[in-house]
Amino acid sequence: MLDEEASTGIEVEARTPAKEGYSLDVMKPWIFRLAVIVFVILAGLLAKSTVLAQKPVPVKVIEVTRGQVESTVTNSRAGTVKVRRRAKLSPPIGGRVVELPFREGMLVKAGDLLLRLDGEVQEAQLKLSERQVASAQARHSESGQAAERAEQELKRNRMLAERKIISDDQLDEFLSRRDRAVLASESSKALVEEARASSDLARAHVAQTKLHAPFSGVLAEMQVEVGEYVTPSPPGVNLPTLLDLIDPASSYLSAPMDEVDSAVISVGLPVRVTIDPFPGQEFAGKVVRIAPFVLDFEAQNRTIEIEVELVDVEMAQRLLPGTSSDVEVILRTADDVLRVPTSALLEGGRLLIFENGQLAERKVQVGLRNWNWVEVTGGLQGGEQVVTNLGDIGVEAGAMATLTETP
């Protein structure tokens, strides 16, 4: 028994160290795994705060300030510079051109001779008619004198008839002679009027050989030269005109506006004009006429034409007819109000605000607006910074940001 117990005790003593060694061997892998997990977590946190940390997106901002905002409407298609006085001229008769006193681009005054045709035949007819007038006047003067003599003879013979010196038959003969002389005088007078009318007609034919400026302006185009023959346009056939006369002082802008804006546009409203040959410049104008009808063209929005005149008259006279332009009709104006660029406004009246290095979305209330500015009536304060480069990648609410440019 003692031996067994002794042996058993020995075995117990021998096993106890063995079991403890086994437990340590089993725990070592778990400790290693735990250490690895902790290391990975720490490495991830370190990487997130360094290598994988979100880079601030560059943003451009503008500080909210107070200023002017206008409510405007613009043309739906490009406007056009036109002139109210433009004449395409040609002589009413044919003939050979013998004189062109002015050339293209020259200024002319109302009544100046622009073109003269060979009028030799017409002038000869005029001289003939003038001589006929002179001849008719001479005959009328002669017949008038004869009528006066017949009237005097009638008076003398009436006195003689009263004294019974001549018979009644003789008196009747003097009366008939007087009447014939009066009729001859009246007939000669009619011939004079006829000759004058013929002379006027001949003078009109001579005038048709000369083409005069109907108003002062610029000779824009010439389609004929001295020595060339011109032919009048037959009825129903439009031949090219020979001369094109333009009055720069009558320049105006014609602009098509969307029909929905016809209810808010009125004569006298101020207008801001941009003209293609003068980029970056704006010109003041006003609405002077609104068409009384809506234009309806196929495959095109319905529009209403308005006419605009520039305030700067000298500038208006420099504009070439046919030049493209754009007009912006100013409906209302609000002064000294909070405003932000129109391009910075998101759908639904939202803005991106730059605050403490981060972008935040802000809902605001808006008032008047145009292409450049929007009036902010609520939800924003002066001095706050509004993001303007909304289309750039990463520029969204919640993103970290850094300023790249501040106007």
CORHU-V844636 format. One record per backbone hydrogen bond with DSSP energy under -0.5 kcal/mol. NH is the residue of the N-H (numbers start at 1). CO is the residue of the C=O. E is the energy in kcal/mol with one decimal. If there is no record, write none. Layout:
BEGIN
nh: (NH:NH)
co: (CO:CO)
e: (E:E)
END
This chain:
BEGIN
nh: (5:6:7:8:9:10:11:12:13:14:15:16:17:18:19:20:21:22:23:24:25:26:27:28:29:30:31:32:33:34:35:36:37:38:39:40:41:42:43:44:45:46:47:48:49:50:52:53:53:57:59:61:62:64:65:67:69:71:72:72:73:75:76:77:79:80:81:82:84:86:87:89:89:93:95:97:98:99:105:106:108:111:112:114:115:116:117:118:119:123:124:125:126:127:128:129:130:131:132:133:134:135:136:137:138:139:140:141:142:143:144:145:146:147:148:149:150:151:152:153:154:155:156:157:158:159:160:161:162:163:164:165:166:171:172:173:174:175:176:177:178:179:180:181:182:183:184:185:186:187:188:189:190:191:192:193:194:195:196:197:198:199:200:201:202:203:204:205:206:207:208:209:210:211:212:213:217:218:219:220:220:221:223:227:228:230:237:239:242:243:244:245:245:246:247:248:250:251:252:253:254:255:255:257:257:259:261:262:264:265:268:269:271:272:273:274:276:278:281:283:285:286:287:288:289:291:295:297:300:303:304:306:307:308:309:311:312:313:316:317:318:318:319:319:322:323:325:326:328:329:330:331:331:332:334:337:339:340:342:344:345:346:346:349:350:351:353:353:354:355:355:358:359:360:362:364:365:367:370:374:375:376:377:377:378:383:384:386:386:387:388:389:390:392:395:396:398:399:401:402:404:405:407)
co: (1:2:3:4:5:6:7:8:9:10:11:12:13:14:15:16:17:18:19:20:21:22:23:24:25:26:27:28:29:30:31:32:33:34:35:36:37:38:39:40:41:42:43:44:45:46:47:47:50:400:402:405:386:384:339:337:334:332:70:369:329:327:256:256:325:254:323:252:250:84:245:87:243:208:230:228:116:116:219:103:217:213:109:211:211:99:209:96:117:119:120:121:122:123:124:125:126:127:128:129:130:131:132:133:134:135:136:137:138:139:140:141:142:143:144:145:146:147:148:149:150:151:152:153:154:155:156:157:158:159:161:160:160:167:168:169:170:171:172:173:174:175:176:177:178:179:180:181:182:183:184:185:186:187:188:189:190:191:192:193:194:195:196:197:198:199:200:201:202:203:204:206:207:115:210:112:108:246:106:218:244:244:242:97:225:95:234:237:89:89:221:87:243:218:85:246:247:248:82:308:80:253:306:255:304:302:258:259:261:261:287:266:285:328:283:326:324:275:278:273:271:309:269:307:307:305:303:295:297:295:257:255:289:253:286:284:284:311:312:313:314:315:315:316:81:320:79:274:272:73:270:71:329:71:69:67:65:374:372:341:342:344:350:346:346:362:351:360:385:353:358:355:399:353:351:349:378:375:373:340:368:338:365:375:365:64:381:62:384:352:60:60:388:389:392:394:359:396:357:57:59:59:61)
e: (-3.9:-3.3:-3.4:-3.7:-3.9:-2.4:-2.4:-3.0:-3.0:-2.6:-2.6:-2.3:-0.9:-0.7:-2.6:-2.0:-2.2:-1.6:-2.1:-1.8:-1.9:-2.2:-2.0:-1.6:-0.6:-0.6:-2.1:-2.0:-2.6:-2.7:-2.3:-2.4:-2.7:-2.6:-2.3:-2.9:-2.6:-2.5:-2.9:-2.8:-2.6:-2.5:-2.8:-2.9:-1.8:-0.8:-3.7:-0.5:-0.7:-2.9:-2.5:-1.5:-2.1:-3.0:-0.8:-2.3:-2.7:-2.7:-0.6:-0.9:-1.7:-1.4:-2.0:-0.9:-3.3:-2.6:-2.2:-3.2:-1.7:-0.7:-2.6:-0.7:-3.0:-0.5:-1.9:-2.9:-2.9:-1.4:-4.1:-1.7:-2.7:-2.9:-2.3:-3.5:-1.5:-2.0:-3.7:-2.4:-0.5:-2.7:-2.0:-2.2:-1.8:-2.2:-2.3:-2.3:-2.4:-2.1:-2.1:-1.9:-2.0:-2.6:-2.4:-2.5:-2.0:-2.2:-2.3:-2.3:-2.3:-2.7:-2.1:-2.0:-2.1:-2.1:-2.0:-2.3:-2.3:-2.0:-2.0:-2.6:-1.9:-1.8:-2.2:-2.4:-1.8:-1.5:-1.8:-2.3:-2.1:-1.2:-1.1:-3.0:-0.7:-1.7:-2.6:-1.8:-1.8:-2.2:-2.5:-2.2:-2.2:-2.2:-2.2:-1.9:-2.2:-2.4:-2.3:-2.0:-2.4:-2.4:-2.3:-1.9:-1.9:-1.9:-1.9:-2.0:-2.2:-2.5:-2.4:-2.3:-2.3:-2.1:-2.8:-2.2:-2.1:-2.7:-2.2:-2.0:-2.0:-2.2:-1.7:-1.4:-1.8:-3.3:-0.6:-2.5:-1.9:-3.5:-2.4:-1.2:-2.4:-1.2:-2.7:-2.9:-1.9:-2.9:-2.1:-0.8:-1.2:-2.4:-2.2:-3.2:-0.5:-2.5:-2.2:-0.8:-1.8:-1.5:-2.7:-2.9:-2.9:-0.5:-2.4:-0.5:-2.9:-1.8:-2.0:-1.4:-1.3:-1.2:-2.7:-1.6:-2.5:-2.5:-2.9:-2.5:-1.7:-2.3:-1.5:-2.6:-2.2:-1.8:-2.1:-2.7:-1.3:-2.9:-3.2:-0.5:-1.2:-1.6:-2.8:-2.3:-2.7:-2.5:-2.0:-2.5:-0.5:-1.1:-2.0:-1.8:-0.7:-1.0:-0.7:-0.9:-3.3:-1.9:-1.7:-2.7:-2.2:-2.6:-2.4:-3.0:-0.8:-1.3:-3.2:-2.8:-2.0:-1.9:-2.1:-1.5:-1.4:-0.5:-3.3:-1.1:-1.0:-2.6:-0.6:-3.7:-2.3:-0.7:-3.1:-1.9:-2.4:-2.7:-2.9:-2.8:-2.6:-2.4:-2.2:-2.4:-3.2:-2.4:-2.4:-0.6:-1.3:-2.7:-1.5:-2.6:-0.6:-2.9:-3.1:-0.8:-1.3:-1.3:-1.4:-1.3:-3.4:-1.7:-2.6:-2.3:-2.4:-0.9:-1.0)
END
